Amino acid sequence: MEFLAAAIAIGLGALGAGIGNGLIVGRTIEGIARQPELRGTLQTTMFIGVGLVEALPVIGLVFALLFTFVL
């Protein structure tokens, strides 16, 4: 039963990260299309946001493995 819970936690974390990354990148492309001169600033902000969003599934993976095999 622990493996099922871990799989659900990892899967939902990946799903949420995929949706979040899609929204971030899509809005960045819209911003660059509207104001091309802000491309560098928008890309920097986008990469920071994507990095933060990608951290959540990794944390979910660590917790899932921790609770599955250690506790």
Buried (B, 14 or more C-beta within 10 A) or exposed (E): EEEEEBEEBBEEBBEBBEEBBEEBEEEBEEBBEEEEEEEEEBEEBBEEBBEEBEEBBEEBBEBBEEEBEEE
